[in-house]
Amino acid sequence: MKIAIIGTGNVGSALAQRLVLAGHQVSFGVRDASSTKSQKASAIAGTTILSIEDASASAEVIIIATPPEAVLALASQLGDVKNKILIDTTNSVRTRPEPYATAYHALKEITKSGKIVKCFNSTCFENMANPIYPAFGGIDMFCAGDDKEAKALVQNLAKQIGFAECWDFGGDDKVELLEKFALSWINLAIMQGHGRNLAFKVIKRD
Ligand SMILES: NC(=O)c1ccc[n+]([C@@H]2O[C@H](COP(=O)([O-])OP(=O)(O)OC[C@H]3O[C@@H](n4cnc5c(N)ncnc54)[C@H](OP(=O)(O)O)[C@@H]3O)[C@@H](O)[C@H]2O)c1
């Protein structure tokens, strides 16, 4: 599958490495190909560096891995994305794309795309680069959004890159809850000092 990643930082690079390993064609959409982050990302085997417009045009799936407020500027650069799946990995923790509550809501309104999925926001980039905890196997991922078909595809991508399960948190009305869930990880790992080698896994009794 052709996947564009907008953002060459921690999250974009971690997901790119895993997606290439899973056999996907990954391009980064960047605003400045000569930036330090772009240069570092260009070293990830199997990826290409393109403009945001070209990466978006050539992809079936577009992953947004930028600060949340960046979507206000970049949403229009994505072009016509009505038939593409957008994945929003952002968390409006420190900043948000005013007047929208989250980047998800901004993307939905500005791009008019219905195929947006919130995913890959609820754990750290280190866990995205390596979702395997030897004693437990793959950790879990979580997603939200109204489009069930788009969610099924993203759940499958999450499993392809090593997550054991990708739990459906619900529709658009659960997007902010999923960002709060990410805050719960930040609280435990950083504020309560348990460290970044920490992950969520759902267990169920038969
Ligand atoms: N870090 C984590 O563990 C983690 C976990 C879950 C979710 N998240 C969320 O994931 C998102 C990315 O986090 P990160 O840690 O990967 O950030 P990061 O390392 O700072 O990388 C951010 C990337 O966004 C790009 N960017 C910024 N504004 C842009 C714009 N207007 N157009 C295009 N690209 C732009 C930057 O490009 P330049 O090089 O040009 O500046 C950079 O490549 C954030 O929203 C964060 O809340 C992070």
PDBQT file of the ligand as one rigid body, heavy atoms in Angstrom, charges set to zero:
ROOT
HETATM    1  N1  LIG A 301       6.488  11.744  20.644  1.00  0.00    +0.000 N 
HETATM    2  C1  LIG A 301       5.635  10.774  20.995  1.00  0.00    +0.000 C 
HETATM    3  O1  LIG A 301       6.004   9.785  21.656  1.00  0.00    +0.000 OA
HETATM    4  C2  LIG A 301       4.188  10.861  20.552  1.00  0.00    +0.000 A 
HETATM    5  C3  LIG A 301       3.332   9.786  20.826  1.00  0.00    +0.000 A 
HETATM    6  C4  LIG A 301       2.019   9.817  20.366  1.00  0.00    +0.000 A 
HETATM    7  C5  LIG A 301       1.559  10.924  19.662  1.00  0.00    +0.000 A 
HETATM    8  N2  LIG A 301       2.409  11.965  19.436  1.00  0.00    +0.000 N 
HETATM    9  C6  LIG A 301       1.906  13.104  18.644  1.00  0.00    +0.000 C 
HETATM   10  O2  LIG A 301       2.495  12.971  17.347  1.00  0.00    +0.000 OA
HETATM   11  C7  LIG A 301       2.736  14.255  16.783  1.00  0.00    +0.000 C 
HETATM   12  C8  LIG A 301       4.202  14.314  16.340  1.00  0.00    +0.000 C 
HETATM   13  O3  LIG A 301       5.035  14.156  17.483  1.00  0.00    +0.000 OA
HETATM   14  P1  LIG A 301       6.605  13.949  17.309  1.00  0.00    +0.000 P 
HETATM   15  O4  LIG A 301       7.135  13.646  18.652  1.00  0.00    +0.000 OA
HETATM   16  O5  LIG A 301       6.881  13.027  16.177  1.00  0.00    +0.000 OA
HETATM   17  O6  LIG A 301       7.033  15.452  16.891  1.00  0.00    +0.000 OA
HETATM   18  P2  LIG A 301       8.419  15.959  16.297  1.00  0.00    +0.000 P 
HETATM   19  O7  LIG A 301       9.474  14.931  16.524  1.00  0.00    +0.000 OA
HETATM   20  O8  LIG A 301       8.626  17.319  16.834  1.00  0.00    +0.000 OA
HETATM   21  O9  LIG A 301       8.143  16.047  14.708  1.00  0.00    +0.000 OA
HETATM   22  C9  LIG A 301       7.167  16.905  14.196  1.00  0.00    +0.000 C 
HETATM   23  C10 LIG A 301       7.243  16.907  12.686  1.00  0.00    +0.000 C 
HETATM   24  O10 LIG A 301       6.192  17.738  12.198  1.00  0.00    +0.000 OA
HETATM   25  C11 LIG A 301       6.709  18.544  11.143  1.00  0.00    +0.000 C 
HETATM   26  N3  LIG A 301       5.886  19.740  10.990  1.00  0.00    +0.000 N 
HETATM   27  C12 LIG A 301       5.650  20.726  11.885  1.00  0.00    +0.000 A 
HETATM   28  N4  LIG A 301       4.830  21.649  11.363  1.00  0.00    +0.000 NA
HETATM   29  C13 LIG A 301       4.564  21.250  10.083  1.00  0.00    +0.000 A 
HETATM   30  C14 LIG A 301       3.800  21.795   9.002  1.00  0.00    +0.000 A 
HETATM   31  N5  LIG A 301       3.116  22.933   9.142  1.00  0.00    +0.000 N 
HETATM   32  N6  LIG A 301       3.758  21.107   7.826  1.00  0.00    +0.000 NA
HETATM   33  C15 LIG A 301       4.442  19.954   7.687  1.00  0.00    +0.000 A 
HETATM   34  N7  LIG A 301       5.181  19.380   8.666  1.00  0.00    +0.000 NA
HETATM   35  C16 LIG A 301       5.253  20.034   9.836  1.00  0.00    +0.000 A 
HETATM   36  C17 LIG A 301       8.123  18.840  11.574  1.00  0.00    +0.000 C 
HETATM   37  O11 LIG A 301       8.845  19.234  10.417  1.00  0.00    +0.000 OA
HETATM   38  P3  LIG A 301      10.112  20.233  10.433  1.00  0.00    +0.000 P 
HETATM   39  O12 LIG A 301      11.312  19.345  10.459  1.00  0.00    +0.000 OA
HETATM   40  O13 LIG A 301       9.952  20.959   9.131  1.00  0.00    +0.000 OA
HETATM   41  O14 LIG A 301       9.983  21.103  11.653  1.00  0.00    +0.000 OA
HETATM   42  C18 LIG A 301       8.545  17.474  12.113  1.00  0.00    +0.000 C 
HETATM   43  O15 LIG A 301       8.989  16.655  11.062  1.00  0.00    +0.000 OA
HETATM   44  C19 LIG A 301       2.369  15.293  17.861  1.00  0.00    +0.000 C 
HETATM   45  O16 LIG A 301       1.109  15.821  17.555  1.00  0.00    +0.000 OA
HETATM   46  C20 LIG A 301       2.302  14.480  19.151  1.00  0.00    +0.000 C 
HETATM   47  O17 LIG A 301       1.311  14.982  20.033  1.00  0.00    +0.000 OA
HETATM   48  C21 LIG A 301       3.704  11.965  19.852  1.00  0.00    +0.000 A 
ENDROOT
TORSDOF 0
